[in-house]
């Protein structure tokens, strides 16, 4: 996964922690509750890679 990239804070090389699938879209709040599992039909997944700085602990997300 991923490309070499230095952190924005201390410029140390970031270490990949793997990927995540963030769910985006769908209804929120009361609308999401009323729709129940139908709400998932309006959602998509956004694949992101998580990288962390071993020096300062800063976390950055990258779209994959």
LINRA-V795393 format. One record per residue. PSI is psi in degrees with one decimal (none if undefined). OMEGA is omega in whole degrees, 0 to 359 (NA if undefined). D_CENTER is the distance of its C-alpha to the mean C-alpha in whole Angstrom. Layout:
# LINRA-V795393
{{PSI:OMEGA:D_CENTER} {PSI:OMEGA:D_CENTER}}
This chain:
# LINRA-V795393
{{148.2:163:14} {171.0:179:14} {160.7:176:16} {135.1:180:18} {135.5:177:17} {149.4:181:18} {156.6:181:16} {-23.7:185:17} {-61.3:186:19} {5.2:176:22} {15.0:176:21} {149.3:177:21} {133.3:180:19} {147.1:179:16} {130.1:179:15} {137.2:177:13} {8.9:180:11} {-172.8:185:10} {160.4:177:8} {150.1:173:6} {101.6:178:7} {133.6:177:5} {128.2:180:9} {154.5:180:10} {-167.3:182:14} {172.3:180:17} {149.6:178:19} {169.6:176:18} {-142.2:183:21} {-37.9:178:24} {-41.8:178:24} {-37.2:179:21} {-44.1:182:23} {-33.8:180:26} {-24.2:179:25} {-132.3:183:24} {-19.7:176:22} {-24.1:180:23} {-31.0:181:20} {-22.9:179:18} {-27.9:180:20} {1.8:183:18} {151.5:171:15} {168.9:179:13} {135.8:178:10} {108.2:181:7} {125.5:180:7} {146.1:172:4} {134.2:180:7} {127.8:176:7} {143.2:183:10} {145.3:177:13} {123.5:180:16} {-17.3:181:19} {-52.0:187:21} {-9.6:179:20} {3.1:178:16} {138.9:180:14} {136.3:176:10} {147.8:178:9} {138.1:180:6} {135.1:177:7} {133.7:179:8} {none:NA:10}}
